[in-house]
Amino acid sequence: MSNLLLLKCTRDTEGWWTEGDTYPARVVAGGFVLVGDDDEPDGEGWSAAPMEYCEDGSVLYRVGGVDGEVLFEESAL
């Protein structure tokens, strides 16, 4: 299993990401992912935690450490 995946930004009230765009992410310990932003899309400057495992197999992630709401979705294959 690869530890690389693409996450789609579904909500961003902070302005670091573009809703609807996809960003590369890397899975780290505990199911968390490291993801870049619009300035450094291939970077790993942000940590997101899984917040919901959906019935269709997709996973929703929330970026921590920000005042607003930033959500990403990993689509089920």
C-alpha positions, 0 to 999 in steps of 0.5 A: 500500500502506498503512503501517497494519495490525492485529497480534494479540498471540499471546504476552506475558510482560511484561503490557503487552498482552492476548493475543488482542487486536489493536493498530494498528501502523504500518510503518516502515523495514526492515519494523519496526512501531511498536505501542501497548500496553494503556495507549495502544493507538493509541500507537507506543511499542514497536518490533517486528521481523519474525521469521518470514514464514510460508508462508500469508503471515502475518508474526510480529513480536517486540518488542525491548528487553524481558526477556520474550517479546512476539509479534504476528501479522499475518494474511494476507488 
